[in-house]
Amino acid sequence: MKALVFKEQQLKYALSRVASKVSGASAVSLGPLSLKEIDPLELPKTSGRAGDENGAVSASGDENGKWVRLAPRHSGICGSDLSTLSGHSSRYFEPLVTFPFIMGHEIVADILDGTAGDIEKIKTQNGTGVGTNGKAGGKEGGEGAEKEGGEEGKKGAEKEGEKNTAKNTGQNTRQSKGAKNSKKKRVVLDAVLGHKARGLPCPHSTNSPNSTNSPNPNDYGYLVSGDLPAGMQTGLCEAVGGGWGEELIAHTSQLYEVPKDFSDEMAVMVEPVASGIHAALVADVKPGDMVIVLGAGTIGLATIAALRKYTQADKILAAAKHPHQQALAKELGADEAQPADKIIRLARKMLGCQMTGDYLSSGADVVIEAVGSGNAIKTAMKMVRPKGRLILSGMPGAFILDLAPIWHREVELCGAYAYGIETEYSEAQNLKKPVHTFELAFDLVKEAKLERLVSATYPLERYKDAIAHAFEAGSRGDSKIAFDFR
């Protein structure tokens, strides 16, 4: 099988960081990523120790019983991937990955035939999402989502997707036909390699048996334990592969079945949109709050849509660099969208506050930083009010940062990594059971027609062109770039 493999080559990694100052394409050419022909990965041997949320341990002893092989259809290029390829990832992650790994975690894939696995336990999203009324699943939620999208919206989205995919000469231009293209079961992937995938008891239980350590929901030790080698998620673990290859393996606990009316472009947006939703929920926005989202790439735009749908924010301002990003941000719910310097001036006018040096004397109640660069975080600090909340949604790296303003203004600094069970949101909405962010993401992708953010797709062989395009997406008027394996 063909795959894009990232090796642990310190010299090449250092070269990619230097080359990134010239261009993203230069970083990829000199870095440790290469297209290889490799043997298909072996399914992991399971220990049968995995427990459910109550600590109950499965008695299943079937070897490889809950692992399946996947063949990607689309796999997106994420900002965190670009950070790694340009040599800007934090060294904090080194013990949480295993080399060499196949990159890619934004995946829609087919389950391959003839694979052993507990397929029936894959979570199905047909009519079981959370509707816009906040009620859990069932007929009401499913019909609500269907009515909001409607046949007219579906046709419009298909036309938009065809136009975007064919936008640049030389890219894949075949039309997406969604489930009609595949007779196999299509799934999207929760990339986090959690306790079930590792054959471990639930770390959030207070009575997990057969555990060598006391269960602790605040202990991430399971990420380097169990049936798998270290690896915080698919795309960073040698044993399971990633979406930038012709095949990978996944645990059924990671998989969500794709509705039949979802195109592949819709499906590949579920994972990044879930990240945006999680950031919006972690922000703990109160009714009437002013929120500034800094950055209008895929995650920033998804966050804006999520803030408008799932919170009671009053004003949502988007710090967006490029005109197309500003237009999309306003379409998805932002009241205003301008470059960061103008957003600071606008916020000052709206709040009637002063400037103390480069900082607003007051500021937004919540600022969500969705870029991950040092400069973006420094700018976000200038926008948030004293005793406000600053959410880091973009993956940060190592840089020099003056924390005196955080200290003096008593700003709450909080990270928002990936997605998961949204307990506080579920309780606030009186849902019958906790909802996973992916369930919300299916609804939001459909309602907001977020497949339109998929701007271009490329075959794997043209990975250098694809990644170069992803590095330049904003300046080229684009958003999400993905690989197409169909």
Secondary structure, 3 states (H helix, E strand, C coil): CEEEEECCCHHHHHHHHHHCCCCHHHHHHHCCEEEEECCCCCCCCCCCCCECCCCCECCCCCCCCCEEEEEEEEEECCHHHHHHHCCCCCHHHHHHCCCCEECCCEEEEEECCCCCCCHHHCEECCCCCCCCCCCCCHHHHHHHHHHHHHHHHHHHHHHHHHHHHCCCCCCCCCCCCHHHHCCCCEEEECCECCCCCCCCCCCCCCCCCCCCCCCCCCCCHHHHCCCCCCCCECCCCCCCCCCCECCEEEEHHHEEECCCCCCHHHHHCHHHHHHHHHHHHHCCCCCCCEEEEECCCHHHHHHHHHHHHHCCCCEEEEECCCHHHHHHHHHCCCCEEECHHHHHHHHHHHHCCCEECCEECCCEEEEEECCCCHHHHHHHHHHEEEEEEEEECCCCCCCCCCCHHHHHCCCEEEECCCCCEEHHHHHHCCCCCCEEHHHHHHHHHHHHCHHHHEEEEECHHHHHHHHHHHHCCCCCCCCEEEEECC
